[in-house]
């Protein structure tokens, strides 16, 4: 099997883009292929490459139509040297503190009732997993992480909230996330993280990137307020 065989589909995205869709027997495998292809593209330093946007199992490639067309890009991809051993493409590892059950972000009882377990179980199970960042979007710094343990997976709220506080740690189905800023949202809230998810500069550099891994660690209110002040 060649690296190109990992692509199950290619679709145009406007006049200056194409989307690669990857195959694999698990979401992690498909996302690994996505990371390997983005890594190879960026290392190739093509003059026509304007941007890449990785997601769960797809990769958007934006090119300069003044230099190339999609046929040129397709042939360049066929010849691209992609390392199939995706273990060589590793992201950063993060440990995010969480004040579980913070009054402003507390759906623990709802999640526990849905799952048939206690709120302490929900907190414990959420901390046990090693989460992978599969995509970043919706808002600057909003990282979609997976996969949440089936024991606490909980569907989105039927009616989204008008306002979710900044730093809210949340789950929806098998995904987890930290709201980088106050916004509407329909995810189930577990608590609050005191760390900023992006630096607030003009480029909105995000703390988490696709391919990174994340663990969550419980803290108390006093520690949250101390870290938040810093």
C-alpha positions as CSV (number, residue, x, y, z in Angstrom):
1,X,0.0,0.0,0.0
2,X,1.4,3.4,-1.0
3,X,0.6,6.6,1.0
4,X,-1.7,7.7,-1.9
5,X,-3.8,4.6,-1.3
6,X,-4.8,6.1,2.1
7,X,-6.8,8.8,0.2
8,X,-10.4,7.6,-0.4
9,X,-11.6,10.7,-2.2
10,X,-10.6,14.0,-3.6
11,X,-13.0,16.8,-4.2
12,X,-12.7,20.4,-5.5
13,X,-13.2,23.2,-3.0
14,X,-13.9,26.3,-5.1
15,X,-11.5,27.4,-7.7
16,X,-8.4,27.4,-5.5
17,X,-8.8,24.4,-3.3
18,X,-9.1,20.6,-3.1
19,X,-10.1,18.4,-0.2
20,X,-8.4,15.0,0.5
21,X,-10.5,12.4,2.4
22,X,-8.7,9.6,4.1
23,X,-9.5,6.0,4.8
24,X,-8.7,3.8,7.8
25,X,-10.3,1.4,10.2
26,X,-10.5,4.1,13.0
27,X,-10.8,7.8,13.4
28,X,-7.2,8.0,14.8
29,X,-5.8,6.1,11.8
30,X,-7.6,8.5,9.4
31,X,-6.4,11.5,11.3
32,X,-2.9,10.1,11.3
33,X,-3.0,10.0,7.5
34,X,-4.2,13.6,7.5
35,X,-1.3,14.7,9.7
36,X,1.2,12.8,7.6
37,X,0.0,14.4,4.4
38,X,-0.1,17.9,5.8
39,X,3.5,17.4,7.2
40,X,4.7,16.3,3.8
41,X,3.1,19.2,2.0
42,X,4.5,21.8,4.4
43,X,8.0,20.2,4.2
44,X,7.8,20.3,0.4
45,X,7.6,24.1,0.5
46,X,5.6,24.4,-2.7
47,X,5.5,28.0,-3.9
48,X,1.9,27.6,-4.9
49,X,0.7,26.3,-1.5
50,X,-1.2,29.0,0.3
51,X,-2.8,27.2,3.2
52,X,-3.7,23.8,4.7
53,X,-6.6,23.0,7.0
54,X,-6.7,19.6,8.6
55,X,-9.8,18.1,10.1
56,X,-10.9,14.8,11.5
57,X,-10.3,12.7,8.4
58,X,-9.8,15.3,5.7
59,X,-7.3,17.9,4.6
60,X,-8.2,21.1,2.7
61,X,-5.4,22.3,0.4
62,X,-5.6,25.9,-0.8
63,X,-3.3,26.9,-3.8
64,X,-2.5,30.0,-5.8
65,X,-4.5,29.8,-8.9
66,X,-2.2,32.3,-10.6
67,X,0.5,29.6,-10.5
68,X,-1.3,26.3,-10.8
69,X,-4.6,24.6,-11.3
70,X,-6.1,21.6,-9.5
71,X,-4.7,19.2,-12.1
72,X,-1.1,20.4,-11.4
73,X,-1.8,20.0,-7.6
74,X,-3.1,16.4,-8.2
75,X,0.0,15.4,-10.0
76,X,2.2,17.0,-7.4
77,X,0.4,15.0,-4.7
78,X,0.9,11.8,-6.6
79,X,4.7,12.4,-6.5
80,X,4.8,13.7,-2.9
81,X,7.0,11.9,-0.5
82,X,4.7,11.0,2.4
83,X,6.0,9.1,5.4
84,X,3.5,6.4,6.0
85,X,4.9,5.9,9.6
86,X,2.7,8.5,11.2
87,X,4.3,8.0,14.6
88,X,7.0,10.4,13.2
89,X,4.4,13.2,13.1
90,X,3.7,13.9,16.7
91,X,2.1,16.9,18.2
92,X,2.6,18.5,21.6
93,X,1.2,17.0,24.8
94,X,-0.8,19.2,27.2
95,X,-2.3,18.8,30.6
96,X,-5.2,21.1,31.2
97,X,-6.4,21.9,34.7
98,X,-10.2,21.8,35.3
99,X,-12.3,23.1,38.2
100,X,-15.0,20.4,37.8
101,X,-18.4,21.5,38.9
102,X,-17.8,25.2,38.8
103,X,-21.2,26.9,39.3
104,X,-21.0,28.7,36.0
105,X,-20.3,25.5,34.0
106,X,-21.9,22.5,35.7
107,X,-24.0,19.9,33.9
108,X,-22.4,17.0,35.9
109,X,-25.8,15.9,37.3
110,X,-27.3,15.8,33.8
111,X,-24.4,13.8,32.4
112,X,-24.4,11.4,35.4
113,X,-28.2,10.9,35.1
114,X,-27.9,10.2,31.3
115,X,-25.0,7.8,31.9
116,X,-26.4,6.1,35.0
117,X,-23.4,6.8,37.1
118,X,-22.4,9.4,39.8
119,X,-21.0,12.8,39.2
120,X,-17.7,11.7,40.8
121,X,-17.6,8.9,38.2
122,X,-18.1,11.4,35.4
123,X,-15.2,13.5,36.6
124,X,-12.9,10.4,37.1
125,X,-13.7,8.9,33.7
126,X,-13.2,12.3,31.9
127,X,-9.7,12.5,33.4
128,X,-8.7,9.0,32.6
129,X,-8.6,9.4,28.8
130,X,-5.8,10.7,26.6
131,X,-7.5,13.0,24.1
132,X,-6.3,13.8,20.6
133,X,-7.0,17.1,18.9
134,X,-8.8,16.2,15.6
135,X,-9.8,19.6,14.4
136,X,-9.7,23.3,15.3
137,X,-12.5,25.6,14.3
138,X,-15.9,27.1,15.1
139,X,-14.1,29.9,17.0
140,X,-10.4,30.8,17.3
141,X,-8.7,28.2,19.5
142,X,-11.8,25.9,19.7
143,X,-10.2,22.4,19.6
144,X,-12.3,19.3,18.9
145,X,-10.9,16.5,21.0
146,X,-11.7,12.8,21.1
147,X,-12.6,10.4,21.9
148,X,-14.7,10.7,25.0
149,X,-15.3,7.4,26.8
150,X,-18.7,5.8,25.8
151,X,-19.6,5.7,29.5
152,X,-20.0,9.4,29.7
153,X,-20.7,10.3,26.1
154,X,-23.7,12.6,26.1
155,X,-25.6,14.2,23.2
156,X,-25.7,18.0,22.7
157,X,-28.4,19.9,24.5
158,X,-31.7,20.1,22.6
159,X,-31.7,23.8,23.1
160,X,-28.3,25.5,23.0
161,X,-27.4,28.1,25.6
162,X,-27.2,31.7,24.7
163,X,-23.9,32.1,26.5
164,X,-21.3,29.5,27.5
165,X,-18.5,31.0,29.7
166,X,-14.9,31.3,28.5
167,X,-12.9,28.3,29.6
168,X,-15.8,26.0,29.9
169,X,-14.8,22.3,29.6
170,X,-17.5,20.4,27.7
171,X,-18.5,17.2,26.0
172,X,-20.9,16.4,23.2
173,X,-21.2,12.8,22.1
174,X,-17.7,11.4,21.9
175,X,-16.0,14.8,21.7
176,X,-14.6,17.1,24.3
177,X,-13.5,20.8,24.1
178,X,-12.7,23.9,26.0
179,X,-14.6,27.1,25.0
180,X,-11.9,29.6,24.1
181,X,-14.2,32.6,24.6
182,X,-17.7,33.2,25.8
183,X,-20.2,32.2,23.0
184,X,-23.5,30.4,22.4
185,X,-23.2,26.6,22.6
186,X,-25.0,23.4,23.1
187,X,-22.4,21.1,24.7
188,X,-22.6,19.6,28.2
189,X,-20.4,21.5,30.7
190,X,-18.1,19.8,33.2
191,X,-16.3,22.8,34.7
192,X,-13.8,25.6,34.0
193,X,-10.2,25.7,32.7
194,X,-8.2,28.8,33.8
195,X,-5.9,28.7,30.8
196,X,-6.4,30.8,27.7
197,X,-6.9,28.7,24.5
198,X,-5.3,31.4,22.3
199,X,-2.9,34.3,22.8
200,X,-5.3,37.1,21.6
201,X,-2.8,38.5,19.1
202,X,-3.9,39.4,15.5
203,X,-3.0,35.9,14.4
204,X,-5.0,34.2,17.3
205,X,-2.2,31.6,17.9
206,X,-4.0,28.7,19.5
207,X,-2.8,26.7,22.5
208,X,-3.9,23.4,20.9
209,X,-3.2,22.2,17.4
210,X,-4.4,19.3,15.3
211,X,-2.4,16.2,16.3
212,X,-1.7,17.4,19.9
213,X,-2.8,15.2,22.8
214,X,-4.5,16.4,25.9
215,X,-5.2,15.1,29.4
216,X,-7.4,16.9,32.0
217,X,-6.5,17.3,35.7
218,X,-8.9,18.2,38.5
219,X,-8.1,21.3,40.5
220,X,-10.1,23.1,43.3
221,X,-11.6,26.6,43.2
222,X,-8.7,28.2,45.0
223,X,-6.2,26.8,42.5
224,X,-8.4,27.8,39.6
225,X,-8.6,31.4,40.8
226,X,-4.8,31.5,41.5
227,X,-4.1,30.2,37.9
228,X,-6.7,32.5,36.4
229,X,-5.2,35.6,38.0
230,X,-1.8,34.6,36.5
